[in-house]
């Protein structure tokens, strides 16, 4: 890497007496960096969904247009995660996260001036590229600053940052739309105000963040906590050095039937998740006559209910199901189907809010548990490839179905056709998750 992204240089190690206190402070700082920073990414990713109903009203964007623009970003994002994830491994994570967020905020400002579908599509494609600078370095931070026996909880808590950002953008967008400076019901403010907030978050990230422990005079986390993992993991690391990338992909990932079951299930999980949340503002206003404020509340409920839900479901899979992810995933998917039917059929405000909350709670269960299952079915040296392949399937296929296909269906067959399509996808996910019931907890048996 060159320029500002070049990894921070190692400095002389601190005296032994200062290492413990310094580690404590820096770990708080880097966690705040990735938690608040990644929440910011969602403020300038999901604001388009909040603005979509006003774009339809003010500029005559069709549902197909909205879906095309959303899919343009999703496809770019899925592809860019592979490219930029590799670059993040060789970069200064503080600047990688900060510059990516700043670039996304600037693009959001440009969107505030856009009025046509082609311009929005280009800007959202560019936004998808820089948005991919968020998640990979955050995972790297957790790996370098937190040891193996504490990463699960830290990853689970960090993972809720996108729910917080995705949930806050709904009420923030409603406030922005009524902001007198830009005019009421003006979609521009929904892009401007989150962008200004993210510029402030960028400053915070660059101020509080650091790169690696060695760059501030600290030992590697494995040395500091004496947590080098078990012998099987060390053997797998040695094996990884003897394998080519092609061998890992084809022998240990694409040749594993459970990886295919889980990745295909993830396609339909993304169809449901994005197919519901991305269309909440338009669907509730067009079909049920909700106000922009009420639709914003529903979008916030979808995201916020997932925060305790994801943590609880992860804990249940460990404690109650003893590490077996499939049974709980299947139960969650049944709940998703029931809640989706209720959300589709009711016109009652309270039932709508309860059902959208249930969908948000249940759909993040399979998404979280699919990732955990992938870790169980491949060797450690292939986990990144398997998870990356799953994410690629989710964004390239699942979100395309949720954005473009659902937009076309709703325009041509109405929302009844769109919900039938979503429920069919949920049934496919249920069948695929059922095929994973025989996954063994021990990777070597998979």
C-alpha positions in Angstrom: 0.0 0.0 0.0 1.1 3.6 -0.6 0.4 7.0 0.9 -2.0 7.4 3.8 -3.1 3.8 3.7 0.3 2.4 4.4 0.3 0.3 7.6 1.5 2.2 10.7 5.1 1.4 11.6 6.1 -0.5 14.7 7.5 1.5 17.5 9.6 0.7 20.5 7.7 -1.5 23.0 6.4 0.2 26.2 7.8 -0.7 29.5 6.3 -3.9 31.0 4.6 -1.9 33.8 2.6 0.2 31.3 1.5 -2.5 28.9 -1.6 -3.7 30.8 -3.1 -0.2 31.3 -2.2 0.9 27.8 -3.8 -2.2 26.3 -7.0 -1.5 28.2 -7.3 2.1 27.0 -6.4 1.3 23.4 -8.8 -1.6 23.2 -11.6 0.7 24.3 -10.5 3.2 21.7 -10.4 0.8 18.8 -13.7 -0.7 19.7 -15.3 2.7 19.7 -13.6 3.4 16.4 -15.2 0.3 14.7 -18.6 0.5 16.5 -19.4 4.1 15.9 -17.6 4.2 12.6 -19.5 1.2 11.2 -22.8 2.6 12.5 -22.0 5.7 10.5 -21.6 3.7 7.3 -25.2 2.7 7.6 -26.4 6.3 7.9 -25.1 6.9 4.4 -26.1 3.5 3.1 -29.7 3.2 4.2 -30.7 6.8 3.7 -31.6 6.0 0.1 -34.3 3.6 1.3 -35.8 6.3 3.5 -35.8 8.8 0.7 -37.2 6.4 -1.9 -40.9 7.2 -1.3 -40.1 11.0 -1.8 -38.1 10.2 -4.9 -41.1 8.4 -6.3 -43.4 11.3 -5.4 -41.2 14.2 -6.4 -39.4 12.8 -9.4 -41.7 10.0 -10.6 -39.2 7.2 -9.8 -40.9 3.8 -10.4 -40.5 0.9 -8.0 -38.4 -0.7 -10.8 -36.2 2.4 -10.8 -35.7 2.3 -7.0 -34.9 -1.4 -7.1 -32.4 -0.9 -10.0 -30.6 1.8 -8.1 -30.5 -0.3 -4.8 -29.2 -3.3 -6.7 -26.5 -1.3 -8.4 -25.0 -0.6 -5.0 -25.5 -4.1 -3.6 -23.8 -5.8 -6.5 -20.8 -3.4 -6.4 -20.6 -3.8 -2.6 -20.6 -7.6 -2.9 -17.8 -7.6 -5.5 -15.8 -4.9 -3.7 -15.7 -6.7 -0.4 -13.4 -9.3 -2.0 -11.0 -6.7 -3.5 -11.0 -4.2 -0.7 -11.0 -6.9 2.0 -7.6 -8.1 0.6 -6.3 -4.5 0.5 -7.5 -3.9 4.1 -5.2 -6.7 5.3 -2.2 -4.6 4.1 -3.4 -1.2 5.2 -3.7 1.1 8.2 -7.2 0.2 9.4 -7.8 3.6 11.0 -7.5 5.4 7.7 -9.2 2.7 5.7 -12.3 3.0 7.8 -12.2 6.8 8.1 -11.5 7.6 4.4 -14.2 5.1 3.3 -16.8 6.7 5.5 -15.8 10.2 4.4 -16.0 9.2 0.7 -19.5 7.7 1.3 -20.6 11.0 3.0 -19.4 13.1 0.1 -21.3 10.8 -2.3 -24.4 11.2 -0.2 -24.1 15.0 -0.5 -24.0 14.6 -4.3 -27.1 12.5 -4.1 -28.9 15.4 -2.4 -28.6 17.3 -5.7 -29.5 14.4 -8.0 -32.9 14.2 -9.6 -32.6 11.5 -12.3 -32.3 7.7 -12.2 -29.0 7.5 -14.2 -27.2 9.9 -11.9 -28.5 8.1 -8.8 -27.4 4.8 -10.2 -23.9 6.0 -10.8 -23.6 7.6 -7.4 -25.0 4.5 -5.6 -22.6 2.2 -7.5 -19.7 4.4 -6.4 -21.2 4.3 -2.9 -21.3 0.5 -2.9 -17.5 0.5 -3.7 -16.5 2.8 -0.8 -19.0 1.2 1.6 -16.9 -2.0 1.2 -14.2 -0.2 3.1 -16.2 -0.6 6.3 -16.7 -4.2 7.4 -13.3 -5.9 6.4 -11.1 -3.6 8.5 -13.5 -3.8 11.5 -13.1 -7.6 11.5 -9.3 -7.1 11.2 -9.4 -4.9 14.3 -11.2 -7.5 16.3 -8.7 -10.1 15.2 -5.6 -8.0 16.1 -6.9 -6.5 19.3 -8.9 -9.2 20.9 -7.8 -12.8 21.5 -9.5 -16.0 20.3 -11.4 -16.7 23.5 -13.1 -13.3 23.6 -13.7 -12.5 20.0 -17.2 -14.1 19.9 -18.8 -11.6 22.3 -16.9 -8.7 20.8 -18.0 -9.6 17.3 -21.5 -10.1 18.4 -21.7 -6.7 20.1 -19.9 -5.0 17.1 -22.4 -6.6 14.7 -25.2 -4.7 16.3 -23.6 -1.4 15.2 -25.2 -1.8 11.7 -28.6 -2.3 13.4 -28.1 0.9 15.3 -27.1 2.8 12.2 -29.8 1.3 10.1 -32.4 2.0 12.8 -31.3 5.6 13.5 -31.5 6.6 9.8 -35.3 6.1 9.8 -36.2 8.7 12.5 -33.2 10.9 11.3 -34.5 10.8 7.8 -38.0 11.7 8.9 -36.6 14.7 10.8 -34.5 15.7 7.8 -37.4 15.6 5.5 -39.2 18.1 7.6 -36.2 20.3 8.1 -37.2 23.8 7.2 -33.8 24.8 5.8 -34.3 22.4 2.8 -38.1 22.5 2.6 -40.6 19.9 3.9 -40.9 16.7 1.9 -37.6 17.4 0.2 -35.5 14.2 -0.2 -32.3 16.2 -0.5 -32.1 16.8 3.3 -32.2 13.0 3.9 -28.9 12.8 2.1 -27.4 16.0 3.4 -27.9 15.7 7.2 -26.6 12.1 7.6 -23.6 13.0 5.4 -22.7 15.9 7.7 -23.0 13.6 10.7 -20.7 11.1 9.1 -18.1 13.8 8.4 -18.1 14.4 12.2 -17.8 10.6 12.8 -14.9 10.4 10.4 -13.1 13.0 12.4 -13.9 11.0 15.6 -12.5 7.8 13.9 -9.3 9.4 12.9 -8.8 11.0 16.3 -9.6 8.0 18.5 -8.4 5.2 16.3 -5.0 3.4 15.9 -3.7 0.7 13.7 -2.1 -2.3 15.3 -0.9 -3.0 18.8 2.7 -2.9 17.6 2.2 0.6 16.2 1.6 1.9 19.7 4.3 -0.1 21.5 2.3 -3.1 22.5 2.9 -6.8 22.0 0.6 -8.9 19.8 -2.7 -9.9 21.4 -1.7 -13.6 21.5 1.4 -12.8 23.5 -0.4 -10.3 25.8 -3.2 -12.7 26.8 -1.2 -15.9 26.3 -3.9 -17.2 23.9 -2.3 -18.9 21.0 -5.2 -21.2 20.2 -5.2 -25.0 20.4 -2.8 -27.3 18.6 -5.3 -28.2 15.8 -5.5 -24.6 14.8 -1.7 -24.3 14.7 -1.6 -27.4 12.5 -4.2 -25.8 10.2 -2.2 -22.7 9.9 0.8 -24.7 8.8 -1.4 -26.6 6.3 -2.6 -23.2 4.9 0.9 -22.3 3.9 1.2 -25.4 1.8 -2.1 -24.8 -0.1 -2.8 -22.5 -3.0 -5.8 -20.2 -3.0 -7.3 -22.3 -5.8 -7.0 -25.5 -3.7 -8.7 -23.8 -0.7 -11.6 -22.6 -2.9 -12.2 -25.7 -4.9 -11.2 -28.5 -2.4 -12.5 -27.1 0.9 -15.2 -24.7 0.0 -16.9 -25.4 -3.4 -16.5 -29.1 -2.9 -18.4 -29.0 0.4 -22.2 -29.7 0.0 -23.0 -28.0 3.3 -21.3 -24.8 2.1 -23.6 -24.8 -0.9 -26.7 -25.4 1.2 -25.8 -22.6 3.6 -24.8 -20.1 0.9 -28.0 -20.8 -1.1 -30.0 -20.4 2.1 -28.2 -17.1 2.6 -29.5 -15.9 -0.8 -33.1 -16.3 0.3 -32.3 -14.8 3.8 -31.1 -11.7 2.0 -34.1 -11.7 -0.3 -36.4 -11.6 2.8 -34.3 -9.2 4.9 -33.7 -6.6 2.2 -37.0 -7.3 0.5 -38.8 -6.2 3.6 -36.7 -3.5 5.1 -35.7 -1.7 1.8 -39.4 -1.5 0.8 -40.9 -0.5 4.1 -41.2 3.2 3.3 -42.8 2.7 -0.1 -45.0 -0.3 0.8 -46.5 1.2 3.9 -47.2 4.5 2.3 -48.4 3.2 -1.1 -50.4 0.1 0.1 -51.5 0.9 3.7 -51.6 4.7 3.7 -49.1 5.1 6.5 -47.4 8.5 6.9 -43.7 8.9 6.3 -43.2 9.2 10.1 -45.1 5.9 10.7 -43.1 4.1 8.0 -39.9 5.5 9.5 -41.0 4.0 12.9 -41.5 0.6 11.3 -38.1 0.7 9.7 -36.5 1.6 13.0 -38.4 -1.2 14.8 -37.2 -3.7 12.2 -33.5 -2.8 12.9 -33.6 -2.2 16.7 -35.5 -5.3 17.6 -32.7 -7.3 15.9 -30.1 -6.1 18.5 -31.3 -8.1 21.5 -32.7 -10.7 19.2 -29.4 -11.5 17.6 -27.5 -11.7 20.8 -30.2 -13.8 22.5 -30.4 -16.2 19.5 -26.6 -16.6 19.4 -26.6 -17.4 23.1 -29.5 -19.9 22.8 -27.7 -21.8 19.9 -24.6 -22.2 22.2 -26.3 -23.0 25.5 -29.6 -24.7 24.6 -28.7 -26.4 21.3 -25.0 -27.0 22.2 -23.6 -25.5 19.1 -26.0 -27.0 16.6 -27.2 -24.0 14.5 -29.7 -25.6 12.1 -32.6 -26.4 14.5 -32.8 -22.8 15.7 -32.4 -21.4 12.2 -35.4 -23.5 11.1 -37.5 -22.3 14.0 -36.6 -18.7 13.1 -37.5 -19.2 9.5 -40.9 -20.6 10.4 -41.4 -17.4 12.5 -40.4 -15.3 9.6 -43.0 -16.9 7.3 -45.8 -16.4 9.9 -44.8 -12.8 10.6 -44.4 -11.9 6.9 -48.0 -13.2 6.2 -49.3 -11.1 9.1 -47.4 -8.0 7.8 -48.8 -8.5 4.3 -52.4 -9.2 5.3 -53.1 -6.7 8.1 -54.1 -3.1 7.9 -53.9 -2.6 11.6 -51.2 -0.2 12.8 -50.3 -2.2 15.9 -50.3 -5.6 14.2 -48.1 -4.1 11.4 -45.5 -2.8 13.9 -45.5 -6.1 15.8 -45.2 -8.2 12.7 -42.4 -6.1 11.2 -40.6 -6.3 14.5 -40.9 -10.1 14.5 -39.5 -10.3 11.0 -36.5 -8.2 12.1 -36.0 -10.4 15.1 -36.3 -13.7 13.4 -34.5 -13.0 10.1 -31.3 -12.0 11.7 -31.2 -15.4 13.5 -30.6 -17.4 10.3 -28.2 -14.8 9.0 -26.1 -15.0 12.2 -26.4 -18.7 12.5 -25.5 -19.4 8.8 -22.2 -17.6 9.4 -21.5 -19.7 12.5 -22.4 -22.9 10.7 -19.9 -22.1 7.9 -17.2 -21.9 10.6 -18.3 -25.4 11.7 -18.2 -27.0 8.3 -14.8 -25.9 6.8 -11.3 -25.9 8.2 -10.1 -22.8 9.9 -7.9 -21.8 6.9 -11.0 -21.8 4.7 -13.4 -19.8 6.9 -12.7 -16.5 5.3 -13.2 -17.9 1.8 -16.4 -19.6 2.8 -17.9 -16.6 4.6 -16.8 -14.4 1.7 -18.5 -16.7 -0.8 -21.7 -16.7 1.3 -21.6 -12.8 1.4 -21.1 -12.7 -2.3 -24.1 -14.9 -2.9 -26.2 -12.9 -0.5 -25.4 -9.6 -2.2 -25.1 -10.5 -5.8 -28.2 -12.8 -6.0 -30.2 -12.2 -2.8 -30.2 -8.5 -2.8 -30.7 -8.3 -6.6 -33.8 -10.4 -6.1 -34.9 -8.1 -3.3 -34.3 -4.9 -5.2 -34.7 -5.4 -8.9 -37.0 -8.4 -9.1 -39.3 -7.3 -6.3 -39.5 -3.8 -7.8 -40.5 -5.2 -11.2 -43.0 -7.6 -9.6 -44.6 -4.9 -7.5 -44.9 -2.6 -10.5 -46.5 -5.3 -12.7 -48.3 -7.6 -10.3 -48.8 -5.4 -7.3 -47.6 -6.0 -3.7 -49.5 -9.3 -3.5 -47.3 -10.7 -6.1 -44.2 -9.3 -4.3 -45.1 -10.9 -1.0 -45.9 -14.3 -2.7 -42.4 -14.1 -4.1 -40.9 -13.4 -0.7 -42.8 -16.2 1.0 -41.7 -18.7 -1.8 -38.1 -17.6 -1.0 -38.6 -18.2 2.7 -39.9 -21.7 1.9 -36.7 -22.4 -0.2 -34.6 -21.1 2.7 -36.5 -23.4 5.1 -35.8 -26.5 2.9 -32.1 -25.6 2.5 -31.6 -25.1 6.2 -33.3 -28.5 6.8 -30.6 -30.1 4.7 -28.0 -28.8 7.2 -29.4 -30.7 10.2 -26.6 -33.3 9.9 -23.8 -30.8 10.2 -21.3 -32.0 12.8 -19.9 -29.5 15.3 -16.5 -30.9 14.6 -15.2 -29.5 11.3 -13.2 -32.6 10.6 -16.4 -34.7 10.4 -18.0 -32.3 7.9 
